[in-house]
Amino acid sequence: MTPAQRDQQSQSANPQIEPGSKTLKSYSTAQARSAAGLDEPQWQAFYQYTKEEARWVVAQSVDESGEIPRWTGTTVSLKRMSWERVNATLRNNGIQAVSWDTFDWRMATAVRDARESARSKRAATATAARDDAATARPYDPVRDQ
């Protein structure tokens, strides 16, 4: 294999992300961080802000039946508001704003994790309530004086 062929193979195995890329969803965390132009501490801050924002989105998105939509099912207005809030937080902390593609890539995972966390808490609460009801004894006037 010639050096030129190795370079071409290497580039196809590790494609560079261009900001605004439509294929950002298939990239690794390191590639997404590179596309966002953030260093490691800035990426960690972005990660934390989006984690908190995902919890907020999940709380805002619960419908009447208690179902929590995926990030793709979240309203456009809520997505835009969320993106603006995260970018404002980033700018307030001296970090450059991120593109929609980077934000969308991260929030798909963050909302999934927040949904799972909300479901677990709801299930634990329901189990605890059921257990309390099962162990409760009826009123006994002698015992309960």
N, C-alpha and C positions, 0 to 999 in steps of 0.2 A: 504494500500500500504506500502510495507516495505521500509526502508531507501535505500536499494540497488536498488529497482525498481525506486524510486524517482531520485536517482543519474543517473541511466541509461536513464530515460526519460529526465532529464535535459540536459544530454550530447547530446542526439539526437535532442533536440530542439535548442541547442546552440552549434553546432559543432565547434571545434577548426580548424582554418585554418593552414594548413602546408604550408610553403613557397614552391612555385612551384606547388600548387594545381591546378588541371584542372577545378575545380568548383568555382574558385574565382569570376566569373561573377555573381553568385547568392548571394554574401555576402553583408552585410551592410557596410557602411563607417567605422564604428568602427572596424568591423572584418578585413576589408582590411588594415586599419591603423595598427592593431595588427600584421597582417601577414607581413607588411612591416618593422615592428620593429621601427616605428617612434613614438615619443611623439607628443603631440598636437601642439606645435609651429613648429616642423619639418614638421608635416603633413600639416599645414596651408601653409608653404612655398612651399612644394611639390604641393599642390593644386593650388597655384598661378602660379608656373612655368609651370604646365601642362595647365593651362588656357591660358597663353600667347603662349605656344607651339601649342595649338590647333588652335589659330588664325593664326599662321604662317603656319600650315599644310593646313588649309582651303585656305589660299591665294595661296599656292603652288599647290593646287590640282584642281583648277577650270579648266574645260576643255573648248574646243572651243565653245561649246553651252552655256557656263555659268553655267553648272551643277556642283555642288559640291558633290563629293562622300562621302559616310559614312566612318567612320574609317575602317570598314571591307573592303571597296573598295579601300582604299589607298594602294599605291604600297609598297612592302616589303622594298625596299631601303629607301623610305621616312620614313616608320615606324622605321626602324633601326636607321637612322640618327636622328630622333626625340628623340628616347629613349636615344641615346648616348649624345645628347645635354642636355636633362633634367638631366641625371645622372652626367654629367660634371658640370652643374650648382649647383646641390646638393653638390657634393664633394667640389667645390670651396667655398661653404658656410658652410663647416664643417658638412654636413649631409651625412649619408651613402647612397650609391646608392640603388635604388629599383630594384626588380626583374622584368623580362618581364611581368609576370602575373599581378603584381600590376600596372605597367605602362599601360598595355593593358586595364585593368579594368577601370582605371581612364580616359584614353583617349577616350574610347567609349562614355562616357558621355560628356567630354569636347569638343570633335569634334561635337557632336550633338548640343550642346549649341552654339558653334561658327558658325555652319551652319545656325541655326535659326537666329542668330544675323545678319549674312551677308545677309540672305534673307530679313529680315525686313528693313535693311538699303537700299538694292537695291530697294525694293518696295516703300519705302518712297521717294527715289530719283526719281523714275519713276513717282510717283504721283505728286511730286513738279514740275517736268518738264512739265507734262501734264497740271497742273493748271496754270503754267506760260504761256503756249502756248494758253490756253483758254481765259485768261484775257488780252493778248496782243492785242493792238489796231493797226490797219493798219496805215501806215505812213500818216500824214496829214501835208502838207507843211506850212499851217498857224499856226497850233498848235505847231508843232515840230521845229520851228525856233529858 
